[in-house]
Amino acid sequence: MFDWLRQEKFVLPSEEVQEKFVREIEEKLKTAKGSEKTKLTYMLANQLMFLNQIKGKKKPKKPIKMNSKGKWVWVEDA
């Protein structure tokens, strides 16, 4: 019943593949007009968000949570 509350696990593509998608969309966007331009703009925004997540996973983890003793602790990705 509460299966919709669980977090889905998915695999992000490599950074190179994602950058290729972004470059392709940017090239198409240069000549697009009307609704096609709007569609490509939203596609580009989505692909850039994925690229940001991919690059974010490569960064070292930051202490983002304070434990019960008032010290910063490393939070692992789930």
GUTOR-682314 format. One record per atom (N, C-alpha, C, CB): residue number from 1; residue in three letters; atom name; y, z, x negated. Coordinates in steps of 0.2 Angstrom, whole numbers, plus 5000, padded with zeros to 4 digits. Atoms other than C-alpha are relative to their C-alpha. Glycine has a CB too. Example, Ala and Ser with C-alpha at 12.3 -4.5 7.8 and 13.67 -1.06 7.14 Angstrom:
<rs>
pos: 1 | code: ala | site: N | yy: 4994 | zz: 5000 | xx: 4996
pos: 1 | code: ala | site: CA | yy: 4978 | zz: 5039 | xx: 4938
pos: 1 | code: ala | site: C | yy: 5006 | zz: 5000 | xx: 4996
pos: 1 | code: ala | site: CB | yy: 5000 | zz: 5006 | xx: 5005
pos: 2 | code: ser | site: N | yy: 4994 | zz: 4999 | xx: 5004
pos: 2 | code: ser | site: CA | yy: 4995 | zz: 5036 | xx: 4932
pos: 2 | code: ser | site: C | yy: 5005 | zz: 5003 | xx: 5004
pos: 2 | code: ser | site: CB | yy: 5002 | zz: 4993 | xx: 4998
</rs>
This chain:
<rs>
pos: 1 | code: met | site: N | yy: 4994 | zz: 5000 | xx: 4996
pos: 1 | code: met | site: CA | yy: 5000 | zz: 5000 | xx: 5000
pos: 1 | code: met | site: C | yy: 5006 | zz: 5000 | xx: 4996
pos: 1 | code: met | site: CB | yy: 5000 | zz: 5006 | xx: 5005
pos: 2 | code: phe | site: N | yy: 4994 | zz: 5000 | xx: 5004
pos: 2 | code: phe | site: CA | yy: 5012 | zz: 5004 | xx: 4986
pos: 2 | code: phe | site: C | yy: 5000 | zz: 4996 | xx: 4994
pos: 2 | code: phe | site: CB | yy: 5002 | zz: 5008 | xx: 4998
pos: 3 | code: asp | site: N | yy: 5001 | zz: 5004 | xx: 5006
pos: 3 | code: asp | site: CA | yy: 5007 | zz: 4991 | xx: 4975
pos: 3 | code: asp | site: C | yy: 5006 | zz: 4996 | xx: 4998
pos: 3 | code: asp | site: CB | yy: 4994 | zz: 4994 | xx: 5001
pos: 4 | code: trp | site: N | yy: 4994 | zz: 5003 | xx: 5002
pos: 4 | code: trp | site: CA | yy: 5024 | zz: 4983 | xx: 4976
pos: 4 | code: trp | site: C | yy: 5005 | zz: 5004 | xx: 4996
pos: 4 | code: trp | site: CB | yy: 5003 | zz: 4998 | xx: 5007
pos: 5 | code: leu | site: N | yy: 4996 | zz: 4995 | xx: 5004
pos: 5 | code: leu | site: CA | yy: 5031 | zz: 4998 | xx: 4967
pos: 5 | code: leu | site: C | yy: 4999 | zz: 4999 | xx: 4992
pos: 5 | code: leu | site: CB | yy: 5000 | zz: 5007 | xx: 5002
pos: 6 | code: arg | site: N | yy: 5002 | zz: 5000 | xx: 5007
pos: 6 | code: arg | site: CA | yy: 5022 | zz: 4995 | xx: 4951
pos: 6 | code: arg | site: C | yy: 5004 | zz: 4994 | xx: 4996
pos: 6 | code: arg | site: CB | yy: 4992 | zz: 4998 | xx: 4999
pos: 7 | code: gln | site: N | yy: 4997 | zz: 5005 | xx: 5005
pos: 7 | code: gln | site: CA | yy: 5030 | zz: 4986 | xx: 4936
pos: 7 | code: gln | site: C | yy: 4996 | zz: 4994 | xx: 4998
pos: 7 | code: gln | site: CB | yy: 5003 | zz: 5004 | xx: 4994
pos: 8 | code: glu | site: N | yy: 5004 | zz: 5005 | xx: 5002
pos: 8 | code: glu | site: CA | yy: 5024 | zz: 4969 | xx: 4933
pos: 8 | code: glu | site: C | yy: 5001 | zz: 4999 | xx: 4992
pos: 8 | code: glu | site: CB | yy: 5002 | zz: 4993 | xx: 5003
pos: 9 | code: lys | site: N | yy: 5000 | zz: 5001 | xx: 5007
pos: 9 | code: lys | site: CA | yy: 5019 | zz: 4964 | xx: 4915
pos: 9 | code: lys | site: C | yy: 5001 | zz: 4992 | xx: 4999
pos: 9 | code: lys | site: CB | yy: 4994 | zz: 5003 | xx: 4996
pos: 10 | code: phe | site: N | yy: 4999 | zz: 5007 | xx: 5001
pos: 10 | code: phe | site: CA | yy: 5025 | zz: 4947 | xx: 4909
pos: 10 | code: phe | site: C | yy: 5001 | zz: 4999 | xx: 4992
pos: 10 | code: phe | site: CB | yy: 5005 | zz: 4997 | xx: 5004
pos: 11 | code: val | site: N | yy: 4999 | zz: 5002 | xx: 5007
pos: 11 | code: val | site: CA | yy: 5025 | zz: 4938 | xx: 4892
pos: 11 | code: val | site: C | yy: 5006 | zz: 4995 | xx: 5000
pos: 11 | code: val | site: CB | yy: 4994 | zz: 4997 | xx: 4997
pos: 12 | code: leu | site: N | yy: 4994 | zz: 5004 | xx: 5001
pos: 12 | code: leu | site: CA | yy: 5042 | zz: 4931 | xx: 4886
pos: 12 | code: leu | site: C | yy: 4998 | zz: 4994 | xx: 4995
pos: 12 | code: leu | site: CB | yy: 5006 | zz: 5004 | xx: 4998
pos: 13 | code: pro | site: N | yy: 5002 | zz: 5005 | xx: 5005
pos: 13 | code: pro | site: CA | yy: 5041 | zz: 4914 | xx: 4877
pos: 13 | code: pro | site: C | yy: 5004 | zz: 5002 | xx: 4993
pos: 13 | code: pro | site: CB | yy: 5003 | zz: 4993 | xx: 5002
pos: 14 | code: ser | site: N | yy: 4997 | zz: 4998 | xx: 5007
pos: 14 | code: ser | site: CA | yy: 5046 | zz: 4914 | xx: 4858
pos: 14 | code: ser | site: C | yy: 5007 | zz: 4998 | xx: 5000
pos: 14 | code: ser | site: CB | yy: 4996 | zz: 4996 | xx: 4995
pos: 15 | code: glu | site: N | yy: 4993 | zz: 5002 | xx: 5001
pos: 15 | code: glu | site: CA | yy: 5064 | zz: 4913 | xx: 4853
pos: 15 | code: glu | site: C | yy: 5001 | zz: 4993 | xx: 4999
pos: 15 | code: glu | site: CB | yy: 5003 | zz: 5005 | xx: 4994
pos: 16 | code: glu | site: N | yy: 4999 | zz: 5008 | xx: 5001
pos: 16 | code: glu | site: CA | yy: 5062 | zz: 4895 | xx: 4847
pos: 16 | code: glu | site: C | yy: 5000 | zz: 4996 | xx: 5006
pos: 16 | code: glu | site: CB | yy: 4996 | zz: 4998 | xx: 4995
pos: 17 | code: val | site: N | yy: 5001 | zz: 5004 | xx: 4994
pos: 17 | code: val | site: CA | yy: 5056 | zz: 4889 | xx: 4863
pos: 17 | code: val | site: C | yy: 5005 | zz: 5001 | xx: 5005
pos: 17 | code: val | site: CB | yy: 4993 | zz: 5002 | xx: 5004
pos: 18 | code: gln | site: N | yy: 4995 | zz: 4999 | xx: 4996
pos: 18 | code: gln | site: CA | yy: 5069 | zz: 4898 | xx: 4873
pos: 18 | code: gln | site: C | yy: 5006 | zz: 4997 | xx: 4998
pos: 18 | code: gln | site: CB | yy: 5001 | zz: 5008 | xx: 5001
pos: 19 | code: glu | site: N | yy: 4994 | zz: 5004 | xx: 5003
pos: 19 | code: glu | site: CA | yy: 5083 | zz: 4891 | xx: 4862
pos: 19 | code: glu | site: C | yy: 5000 | zz: 4993 | xx: 5002
pos: 19 | code: glu | site: CB | yy: 5001 | zz: 5002 | xx: 4993
pos: 20 | code: lys | site: N | yy: 5001 | zz: 5007 | xx: 4998
pos: 20 | code: lys | site: CA | yy: 5076 | zz: 4874 | xx: 4865
pos: 20 | code: lys | site: C | yy: 5002 | zz: 4999 | xx: 5007
pos: 20 | code: lys | site: CB | yy: 4993 | zz: 4998 | xx: 4998
pos: 21 | code: phe | site: N | yy: 4998 | zz: 5001 | xx: 4993
pos: 21 | code: phe | site: CA | yy: 5077 | zz: 4876 | xx: 4884
pos: 21 | code: phe | site: C | yy: 5008 | zz: 5001 | xx: 5001
pos: 21 | code: phe | site: CB | yy: 4997 | zz: 5006 | xx: 5004
pos: 22 | code: val | site: N | yy: 4993 | zz: 4999 | xx: 4999
pos: 22 | code: val | site: CA | yy: 5095 | zz: 4882 | xx: 4882
pos: 22 | code: val | site: C | yy: 5004 | zz: 4994 | xx: 4998
pos: 22 | code: val | site: CB | yy: 5002 | zz: 5006 | xx: 4996
pos: 23 | code: arg | site: N | yy: 4997 | zz: 5006 | xx: 5003
pos: 23 | code: arg | site: CA | yy: 5100 | zz: 4867 | xx: 4871
pos: 23 | code: arg | site: C | yy: 4999 | zz: 4994 | xx: 5005
pos: 23 | code: arg | site: CB | yy: 4997 | zz: 4998 | xx: 4993
pos: 24 | code: glu | site: N | yy: 5002 | zz: 5005 | xx: 4995
pos: 24 | code: glu | site: CA | yy: 5091 | zz: 4855 | xx: 4884
pos: 24 | code: glu | site: C | yy: 5005 | zz: 5001 | xx: 5006
pos: 24 | code: glu | site: CB | yy: 4993 | zz: 5000 | xx: 5002
pos: 25 | code: ile | site: N | yy: 4996 | zz: 4999 | xx: 4995
pos: 25 | code: ile | site: CA | yy: 5101 | zz: 4863 | xx: 4898
pos: 25 | code: ile | site: C | yy: 5007 | zz: 4998 | xx: 4999
pos: 25 | code: ile | site: CB | yy: 4999 | zz: 5007 | xx: 5003
pos: 26 | code: glu | site: N | yy: 4993 | zz: 5002 | xx: 5002
pos: 26 | code: glu | site: CA | yy: 5117 | zz: 4862 | xx: 4889
pos: 26 | code: glu | site: C | yy: 5002 | zz: 4993 | xx: 4999
pos: 26 | code: glu | site: CB | yy: 5002 | zz: 5004 | xx: 4993
pos: 27 | code: glu | site: N | yy: 4999 | zz: 5007 | xx: 5001
pos: 27 | code: glu | site: CA | yy: 5115 | zz: 4844 | xx: 4885
pos: 27 | code: glu | site: C | yy: 5000 | zz: 4997 | xx: 5007
pos: 27 | code: glu | site: CB | yy: 4994 | zz: 4997 | xx: 4996
pos: 28 | code: lys | site: N | yy: 5000 | zz: 5003 | xx: 4994
pos: 28 | code: lys | site: CA | yy: 5111 | zz: 4840 | xx: 4903
pos: 28 | code: lys | site: C | yy: 5006 | zz: 5002 | xx: 5004
pos: 28 | code: lys | site: CB | yy: 4994 | zz: 5002 | xx: 5004
pos: 29 | code: leu | site: N | yy: 4994 | zz: 4998 | xx: 4997
pos: 29 | code: leu | site: CA | yy: 5126 | zz: 4850 | xx: 4909
pos: 29 | code: leu | site: C | yy: 5006 | zz: 4996 | xx: 4998
pos: 29 | code: leu | site: CB | yy: 5001 | zz: 5008 | xx: 4998
pos: 30 | code: lys | site: N | yy: 4994 | zz: 5004 | xx: 5002
pos: 30 | code: lys | site: CA | yy: 5138 | zz: 4839 | xx: 4899
pos: 30 | code: lys | site: C | yy: 5001 | zz: 4994 | xx: 5005
pos: 30 | code: lys | site: CB | yy: 4999 | zz: 4998 | xx: 4993
pos: 31 | code: thr | site: N | yy: 4999 | zz: 5006 | xx: 4996
pos: 31 | code: thr | site: CA | yy: 5135 | zz: 4824 | xx: 4911
pos: 31 | code: thr | site: C | yy: 4999 | zz: 5002 | xx: 5007
pos: 31 | code: thr | site: CB | yy: 4995 | zz: 4995 | xx: 4998
pos: 32 | code: ala | site: N | yy: 5002 | zz: 4999 | xx: 4993
pos: 32 | code: ala | site: CA | yy: 5130 | zz: 4833 | xx: 4927
pos: 32 | code: ala | site: C | yy: 5007 | zz: 5001 | xx: 5004
pos: 32 | code: ala | site: CB | yy: 4996 | zz: 5007 | xx: 5000
pos: 33 | code: lys | site: N | yy: 4995 | zz: 4999 | xx: 4996
pos: 33 | code: lys | site: CA | yy: 5141 | zz: 4833 | xx: 4942
pos: 33 | code: lys | site: C | yy: 4998 | zz: 5003 | xx: 5007
pos: 33 | code: lys | site: CB | yy: 5003 | zz: 4993 | xx: 5002
pos: 34 | code: gly | site: N | yy: 5002 | zz: 4997 | xx: 4993
pos: 34 | code: gly | site: CA | yy: 5142 | zz: 4842 | xx: 4959
pos: 34 | code: gly | site: C | yy: 4995 | zz: 5005 | xx: 5000
pos: 34 | code: gly | site: CB | yy: 4998 | zz: 4995 | xx: 5005
pos: 35 | code: ser | site: N | yy: 5005 | zz: 4995 | xx: 4999
pos: 35 | code: ser | site: CA | yy: 5127 | zz: 4852 | xx: 4965
pos: 35 | code: ser | site: C | yy: 4996 | zz: 5001 | xx: 4994
pos: 35 | code: ser | site: CB | yy: 4996 | zz: 4999 | xx: 5006
pos: 36 | code: glu | site: N | yy: 5005 | zz: 5000 | xx: 5005
pos: 36 | code: glu | site: CA | yy: 5117 | zz: 4847 | xx: 4950
pos: 36 | code: glu | site: C | yy: 5003 | zz: 5004 | xx: 4994
pos: 36 | code: glu | site: CB | yy: 4999 | zz: 4993 | xx: 4997
pos: 37 | code: lys | site: N | yy: 4997 | zz: 4996 | xx: 5005
pos: 37 | code: lys | site: CA | yy: 5130 | zz: 4855 | xx: 4938
pos: 37 | code: lys | site: C | yy: 5000 | zz: 5007 | xx: 5002
pos: 37 | code: lys | site: CB | yy: 5008 | zz: 4998 | xx: 5000
pos: 38 | code: thr | site: N | yy: 5000 | zz: 4993 | xx: 4997
pos: 38 | code: thr | site: CA | yy: 5130 | zz: 4871 | xx: 4949
pos: 38 | code: thr | site: C | yy: 4993 | zz: 5003 | xx: 4998
pos: 38 | code: thr | site: CB | yy: 5001 | zz: 5001 | xx: 5007
pos: 39 | code: lys | site: N | yy: 5007 | zz: 4998 | xx: 5001
pos: 39 | code: lys | site: CA | yy: 5111 | zz: 4871 | xx: 4948
pos: 39 | code: lys | site: C | yy: 4998 | zz: 5002 | xx: 4992
pos: 39 | code: lys | site: CB | yy: 4995 | zz: 4995 | xx: 5002
pos: 40 | code: leu | site: N | yy: 5001 | zz: 4999 | xx: 5007
pos: 40 | code: leu | site: CA | yy: 5111 | zz: 4869 | xx: 4929
pos: 40 | code: leu | site: C | yy: 5004 | zz: 5006 | xx: 4997
pos: 40 | code: leu | site: CB | yy: 5002 | zz: 4993 | xx: 4996
pos: 41 | code: thr | site: N | yy: 4996 | zz: 4994 | xx: 5002
pos: 41 | code: thr | site: CA | yy: 5124 | zz: 4882 | xx: 4927
pos: 41 | code: thr | site: C | yy: 4996 | zz: 5007 | xx: 5001
pos: 41 | code: thr | site: CB | yy: 5007 | zz: 5001 | xx: 5003
pos: 42 | code: tyr | site: N | yy: 5004 | zz: 4994 | xx: 4999
pos: 42 | code: tyr | site: CA | yy: 5113 | zz: 4895 | xx: 4935
pos: 42 | code: tyr | site: C | yy: 4994 | zz: 5000 | xx: 4996
pos: 42 | code: tyr | site: CB | yy: 4998 | zz: 5000 | xx: 5008
pos: 43 | code: met | site: N | yy: 5006 | zz: 5000 | xx: 5004
pos: 43 | code: met | site: CA | yy: 5098 | zz: 4889 | xx: 4926
pos: 43 | code: met | site: C | yy: 5002 | zz: 5002 | xx: 4992
pos: 43 | code: met | site: CB | yy: 4997 | zz: 4993 | xx: 4999
pos: 44 | code: leu | site: N | yy: 4997 | zz: 4998 | xx: 5007
pos: 44 | code: leu | site: CA | yy: 5108 | zz: 4891 | xx: 4909
pos: 44 | code: leu | site: C | yy: 5001 | zz: 5008 | xx: 5000
pos: 44 | code: leu | site: CB | yy: 5006 | zz: 4996 | xx: 4998
pos: 45 | code: ala | site: N | yy: 4999 | zz: 4992 | xx: 5000
pos: 45 | code: ala | site: CA | yy: 5113 | zz: 4909 | xx: 4914
pos: 45 | code: ala | site: C | yy: 4993 | zz: 5003 | xx: 5000
pos: 45 | code: ala | site: CB | yy: 5004 | zz: 5002 | xx: 5007
pos: 46 | code: asn | site: N | yy: 5006 | zz: 4997 | xx: 5000
pos: 46 | code: asn | site: CA | yy: 5095 | zz: 4913 | xx: 4918
pos: 46 | code: asn | site: C | yy: 4996 | zz: 5000 | xx: 4993
pos: 46 | code: asn | site: CB | yy: 4995 | zz: 4997 | xx: 5005
pos: 47 | code: gln | site: N | yy: 5004 | zz: 5001 | xx: 5006
pos: 47 | code: gln | site: CA | yy: 5088 | zz: 4906 | xx: 4902
pos: 47 | code: gln | site: C | yy: 5004 | zz: 5004 | xx: 4994
pos: 47 | code: gln | site: CB | yy: 5000 | zz: 4993 | xx: 4998
pos: 48 | code: leu | site: N | yy: 4996 | zz: 4996 | xx: 5005
pos: 48 | code: leu | site: CA | yy: 5102 | zz: 4915 | xx: 4892
pos: 48 | code: leu | site: C | yy: 4998 | zz: 5007 | xx: 5001
pos: 48 | code: leu | site: CB | yy: 5007 | zz: 4999 | xx: 5000
pos: 49 | code: met | site: N | yy: 5002 | zz: 4993 | xx: 4999
pos: 49 | code: met | site: CA | yy: 5097 | zz: 4932 | xx: 4900
pos: 49 | code: met | site: C | yy: 4993 | zz: 5001 | xx: 4997
pos: 49 | code: met | site: CB | yy: 4999 | zz: 5001 | xx: 5008
pos: 50 | code: phe | site: N | yy: 5006 | zz: 5000 | xx: 5003
pos: 50 | code: phe | site: CA | yy: 5079 | zz: 4928 | xx: 4895
pos: 50 | code: phe | site: C | yy: 5000 | zz: 5001 | xx: 4992
pos: 50 | code: phe | site: CB | yy: 4995 | zz: 4995 | xx: 5002
pos: 51 | code: leu | site: N | yy: 4999 | zz: 5000 | xx: 5007
pos: 51 | code: leu | site: CA | yy: 5085 | zz: 4924 | xx: 4877
pos: 51 | code: leu | site: C | yy: 5002 | zz: 5007 | xx: 4997
pos: 51 | code: leu | site: CB | yy: 5004 | zz: 4994 | xx: 4998
pos: 52 | code: asn | site: N | yy: 4997 | zz: 4994 | xx: 5002
pos: 52 | code: asn | site: CA | yy: 5095 | zz: 4940 | xx: 4876
pos: 52 | code: asn | site: C | yy: 4994 | zz: 5006 | xx: 5000
pos: 52 | code: asn | site: CB | yy: 5005 | zz: 5002 | xx: 5005
pos: 53 | code: gln | site: N | yy: 5005 | zz: 4995 | xx: 5000
pos: 53 | code: gln | site: CA | yy: 5079 | zz: 4950 | xx: 4881
pos: 53 | code: gln | site: C | yy: 4995 | zz: 4999 | xx: 4994
pos: 53 | code: gln | site: CB | yy: 4996 | zz: 4999 | xx: 5007
pos: 54 | code: ile | site: N | yy: 5004 | zz: 5002 | xx: 5006
pos: 54 | code: ile | site: CA | yy: 5069 | zz: 4941 | xx: 4868
pos: 54 | code: ile | site: C | yy: 5003 | zz: 5003 | xx: 4993
pos: 54 | code: ile | site: CB | yy: 4998 | zz: 4993 | xx: 4999
pos: 55 | code: lys | site: N | yy: 4996 | zz: 4998 | xx: 5006
pos: 55 | code: lys | site: CA | yy: 5082 | zz: 4945 | xx: 4855
pos: 55 | code: lys | site: C | yy: 5000 | zz: 5008 | xx: 5000
pos: 55 | code: lys | site: CB | yy: 5007 | zz: 4997 | xx: 4999
pos: 56 | code: gly | site: N | yy: 5000 | zz: 4993 | xx: 5000
pos: 56 | code: gly | site: CA | yy: 5083 | zz: 4963 | xx: 4861
pos: 56 | code: gly | site: C | yy: 4994 | zz: 5004 | xx: 4998
pos: 56 | code: gly | site: CB | yy: 5002 | zz: 5002 | xx: 5007
pos: 57 | code: lys | site: N | yy: 5006 | zz: 4997 | xx: 5002
pos: 57 | code: lys | site: CA | yy: 5065 | zz: 4966 | xx: 4858
pos: 57 | code: lys | site: C | yy: 4999 | zz: 5001 | xx: 4993
pos: 57 | code: lys | site: CB | yy: 4994 | zz: 4996 | xx: 5003
pos: 58 | code: lys | site: N | yy: 5001 | zz: 5000 | xx: 5007
pos: 58 | code: lys | site: CA | yy: 5067 | zz: 4962 | xx: 4840
pos: 58 | code: lys | site: C | yy: 5004 | zz: 5006 | xx: 4997
pos: 58 | code: lys | site: CB | yy: 5002 | zz: 4993 | xx: 4997
pos: 59 | code: lys | site: N | yy: 4996 | zz: 4995 | xx: 5003
pos: 59 | code: lys | site: CA | yy: 5080 | zz: 4975 | xx: 4837
pos: 59 | code: lys | site: C | yy: 4996 | zz: 5007 | xx: 5000
pos: 59 | code: lys | site: CB | yy: 5007 | zz: 5001 | xx: 5005
pos: 60 | code: pro | site: N | yy: 5003 | zz: 4993 | xx: 5000
pos: 60 | code: pro | site: CA | yy: 5075 | zz: 4993 | xx: 4832
pos: 60 | code: pro | site: C | yy: 5002 | zz: 5004 | xx: 5006
pos: 60 | code: pro | site: CB | yy: 5002 | zz: 5003 | xx: 4993
pos: 61 | code: lys | site: N | yy: 4999 | zz: 4996 | xx: 4994
pos: 61 | code: lys | site: CA | yy: 5073 | zz: 5005 | xx: 4845
pos: 61 | code: lys | site: C | yy: 5006 | zz: 5005 | xx: 4999
pos: 61 | code: lys | site: CB | yy: 4994 | zz: 5004 | xx: 5002
pos: 62 | code: lys | site: N | yy: 4995 | zz: 4996 | xx: 5001
pos: 62 | code: lys | site: CA | yy: 5088 | zz: 5016 | xx: 4848
pos: 62 | code: lys | site: C | yy: 4999 | zz: 5007 | xx: 5004
pos: 62 | code: lys | site: CB | yy: 5007 | zz: 4997 | xx: 5003
pos: 63 | code: pro | site: N | yy: 5001 | zz: 4993 | xx: 4996
pos: 63 | code: pro | site: CA | yy: 5088 | zz: 5035 | xx: 4853
pos: 63 | code: pro | site: C | yy: 5005 | zz: 5000 | xx: 5006
pos: 63 | code: pro | site: CB | yy: 5002 | zz: 5006 | xx: 4995
pos: 64 | code: ile | site: N | yy: 4996 | zz: 5001 | xx: 4994
pos: 64 | code: ile | site: CA | yy: 5094 | zz: 5033 | xx: 4871
pos: 64 | code: ile | site: C | yy: 4998 | zz: 5006 | xx: 5005
pos: 64 | code: ile | site: CB | yy: 4998 | zz: 4994 | xx: 5003
pos: 65 | code: lys | site: N | yy: 5001 | zz: 4995 | xx: 4995
pos: 65 | code: lys | site: CA | yy: 5087 | zz: 5049 | xx: 4879
pos: 65 | code: lys | site: C | yy: 5000 | zz: 5007 | xx: 4996
pos: 65 | code: lys | site: CB | yy: 4993 | zz: 4999 | xx: 5003
pos: 66 | code: met | site: N | yy: 5000 | zz: 4994 | xx: 5003
pos: 66 | code: met | site: CA | yy: 5090 | zz: 5067 | xx: 4876
pos: 66 | code: met | site: C | yy: 4994 | zz: 5004 | xx: 5003
pos: 66 | code: met | site: CB | yy: 5007 | zz: 5004 | xx: 5001
pos: 67 | code: asn | site: N | yy: 5006 | zz: 4996 | xx: 4997
pos: 67 | code: asn | site: CA | yy: 5075 | zz: 5079 | xx: 4877
pos: 67 | code: asn | site: C | yy: 5003 | zz: 5007 | xx: 5002
pos: 67 | code: asn | site: CB | yy: 4995 | zz: 5001 | xx: 4994
pos: 68 | code: ser | site: N | yy: 4998 | zz: 4994 | xx: 4997
pos: 68 | code: ser | site: CA | yy: 5075 | zz: 5096 | xx: 4884
pos: 68 | code: ser | site: C | yy: 5003 | zz: 5005 | xx: 4995
pos: 68 | code: ser | site: CB | yy: 4993 | zz: 5004 | xx: 5003
pos: 69 | code: lys | site: N | yy: 4997 | zz: 4996 | xx: 5005
pos: 69 | code: lys | site: CA | yy: 5080 | zz: 5104 | xx: 4868
pos: 69 | code: lys | site: C | yy: 5007 | zz: 4997 | xx: 4998
pos: 69 | code: lys | site: CB | yy: 4996 | zz: 5000 | xx: 4994
pos: 70 | code: gly | site: N | yy: 4993 | zz: 5003 | xx: 5002
pos: 70 | code: gly | site: CA | yy: 5096 | zz: 5093 | xx: 4867
pos: 70 | code: gly | site: C | yy: 5000 | zz: 4996 | xx: 4994
pos: 70 | code: gly | site: CB | yy: 5005 | zz: 5006 | xx: 4999
pos: 71 | code: lys | site: N | yy: 5000 | zz: 5004 | xx: 5006
pos: 71 | code: lys | site: CA | yy: 5090 | zz: 5082 | xx: 4853
pos: 71 | code: lys | site: C | yy: 4999 | zz: 4993 | xx: 5003
pos: 71 | code: lys | site: CB | yy: 4995 | zz: 5002 | xx: 4995
pos: 72 | code: trp | site: N | yy: 5001 | zz: 5007 | xx: 4998
pos: 72 | code: trp | site: CA | yy: 5090 | zz: 5063 | xx: 4854
pos: 72 | code: trp | site: C | yy: 4993 | zz: 4998 | xx: 4998
pos: 72 | code: trp | site: CB | yy: 5005 | zz: 4995 | xx: 4996
pos: 73 | code: val | site: N | yy: 5007 | zz: 5002 | xx: 5001
pos: 73 | code: val | site: CA | yy: 5072 | zz: 5056 | xx: 4855
pos: 73 | code: val | site: C | yy: 5000 | zz: 4992 | xx: 5001
pos: 73 | code: val | site: CB | yy: 4995 | zz: 5003 | xx: 5005
pos: 74 | code: trp | site: N | yy: 5002 | zz: 5007 | xx: 4999
pos: 74 | code: trp | site: CA | yy: 5065 | zz: 5038 | xx: 4853
pos: 74 | code: trp | site: C | yy: 4997 | zz: 4999 | xx: 5006
pos: 74 | code: trp | site: CB | yy: 4996 | zz: 4998 | xx: 4994
pos: 75 | code: val | site: N | yy: 5003 | zz: 5002 | xx: 4994
pos: 75 | code: val | site: CA | yy: 5061 | zz: 5030 | xx: 4869
pos: 75 | code: val | site: C | yy: 4996 | zz: 4994 | xx: 4999
pos: 75 | code: val | site: CB | yy: 5005 | zz: 4999 | xx: 5006
pos: 76 | code: glu | site: N | yy: 5004 | zz: 5006 | xx: 5001
pos: 76 | code: glu | site: CA | yy: 5046 | zz: 5018 | xx: 4868
pos: 76 | code: glu | site: C | yy: 5001 | zz: 4995 | xx: 5006
pos: 76 | code: glu | site: CB | yy: 4993 | zz: 5002 | xx: 4999
pos: 77 | code: asp | site: N | yy: 5000 | zz: 5005 | xx: 4995
pos: 77 | code: asp | site: CA | yy: 5046 | zz: 5002 | xx: 4878
pos: 77 | code: asp | site: C | yy: 4993 | zz: 5001 | xx: 5004
pos: 77 | code: asp | site: CB | yy: 5001 | zz: 4992 | xx: 4998
pos: 78 | code: ala | site: N | yy: 5006 | zz: 4999 | xx: 4996
pos: 78 | code: ala | site: CA | yy: 5034 | zz: 5003 | xx: 4893
pos: 78 | code: ala | site: C | yy: 4996 | zz: 4994 | xx: 5001
pos: 78 | code: ala | site: CB | yy: 5001 | zz: 5003 | xx: 5006
</rs>
